């Protein structure tokens, strides 16, 4: 008997299809997990390998996803009536700032002719990227809780 795939920690429990925020978070998380693995390989260069091509592709996809985060979160928050608008807007401004600094870090790495495991290890340790990941965990958990609350209310 097939088992259900494990739901990502940020997915809204009753959504039959991934939302924009789910898709964007998936791209960022996929990149982060890949870069953790890449950093552990001890490579001096990414040149000429499938692994290097994948690395650059995942970094570019993550940067692109980061560009859409603020709007995707705002749309999801409106749809869920997450919190008073000013509260959400202040947090989404923080999210946008953290996404912007993370994009700058990713673009710096992508601009290098050679990407070593050490460079990626330093990227992974970046407080900017970690702040963004934490922002995403926070906001997606808030979305998930709000969705669960809405589901309970709808069943009554």
C-alpha positions in Angstrom: 0.0 0.0 0.0 1.5 3.4 -1.0 2.3 5.8 1.8 1.5 9.4 1.7 4.5 11.6 1.1 5.7 13.5 4.2 4.3 17.0 4.3 6.9 19.8 4.3 6.9 21.6 7.7 5.7 24.8 6.1 2.9 23.3 4.0 -0.7 24.3 4.8 -2.3 21.0 5.8 -5.4 21.1 3.6 -4.1 22.6 0.4 -4.4 20.0 -2.4 -1.8 21.8 -4.5 1.3 23.7 -3.5 0.8 27.4 -3.1 3.3 30.0 -4.4 4.9 30.2 -0.9 5.3 26.4 -0.8 6.9 26.4 -4.3 9.3 29.3 -3.4 10.2 27.7 -0.1 10.9 24.4 -1.7 13.3 26.0 -4.2 15.2 27.8 -1.3 15.3 24.7 0.9 16.3 22.5 -2.0 19.2 24.8 -2.7 20.3 25.0 1.0 20.2 21.2 1.3 22.2 20.8 -1.9 24.8 23.3 -0.8 25.2 21.6 2.6 26.1 18.4 0.6 28.4 20.3 -1.8 30.3 22.0 1.0 31.0 18.6 2.6 32.7 17.3 -0.6 35.8 19.4 -0.2 35.9 20.4 -3.8 38.3 23.1 -5.0 36.2 24.0 -8.1 32.8 23.5 -9.6 34.2 23.6 -13.1 33.3 21.1 -15.8 31.1 18.8 -13.6 27.5 17.9 -13.4 27.6 18.7 -9.7 28.9 22.2 -10.5 26.2 22.8 -13.1 23.6 21.6 -10.6 25.0 23.9 -7.9 24.8 27.0 -10.1 21.3 26.0 -11.2 20.1 25.6 -7.7 21.7 28.9 -6.5 20.1 30.7 -9.4 16.7 29.1 -8.7 16.9 30.0 -5.0 17.7 33.6 -5.9 14.8 33.8 -8.2 12.5 32.3 -5.6 13.7 34.9 -3.0 12.6 37.7 -5.3 9.0 36.5 -5.1 8.8 35.8 -1.3 7.4 39.1 0.0 4.5 39.1 -2.5 3.7 35.4 -2.1 3.6 35.8 1.7 1.4 38.8 1.4 -1.0 37.0 -0.9 -1.1 34.0 1.5 -1.6 36.2 4.5 -4.5 38.0 2.9 -6.1 34.7 1.9 -5.8 33.3 5.5 -6.6 36.6 7.3 -3.3 35.9 9.2 -3.0 38.9 11.4 -3.7 42.6 11.3 -2.4 44.0 8.1 0.2 46.4 9.7 1.7 43.5 11.7 2.1 41.4 8.6 3.4 44.3 6.5 6.1 45.0 9.1 7.2 41.3 9.1 7.1 41.1 5.3 9.4 44.1 5.2 11.9 42.2 7.3 11.4 39.2 5.1 12.1 41.3 2.0 15.2 42.8 3.6 16.5 39.4 4.5 15.7 38.0 1.1 17.5 41.0 -0.5 20.7 40.4 1.5 20.5 36.7 0.8 20.1 37.4 -2.9 23.2 39.6 -2.8 25.2 36.8 -1.2 24.0 34.2 -3.8 24.8 36.6 -6.7 28.3 37.2 -5.3 28.9 33.4 -5.3 27.4 32.9 -8.7 29.6 35.7 -10.1 32.7 33.8 -9.2 34.4 31.8 -12.0 35.1 29.0 -9.6 32.9 27.9 -6.7 34.7 25.8 -4.1 33.2 23.8 -1.3 34.8 26.3 1.1 33.0 29.2 -0.6 29.7 27.4 -0.3 30.4 26.5 3.3 30.9 30.2 4.0 27.6 31.0 2.2 25.8 28.4 4.3 27.2 30.0 7.4 26.0 33.5 6.3 23.8 35.1 8.9 21.8 36.6 6.0 20.8 33.2 4.6 20.1 31.8 8.1 17.9 34.8 8.9 15.9 34.3 5.8 15.5 30.6 6.5 14.3 31.4 10.0 11.9 34.0 8.6 10.4 31.3 6.4 10.1 28.8 9.2 8.3 31.4 11.3 5.9 32.7 8.7 5.0 29.3 7.2 4.3 27.9 10.7 2.0 30.9 11.3 0.3 30.1 8.0 -0.1 26.5 8.9 -1.6 27.3 12.3 -4.0 29.8 10.8 -5.0 27.3 8.1 -5.7 24.7 10.8 -7.7 27.2 12.8 -9.8 28.1 9.7 -10.3 24.4 9.0 -11.6 23.8 12.5 -14.0 26.8 12.2 -15.3 25.5 8.9 -16.1 22.1 10.3 -18.3 23.6 13.1 
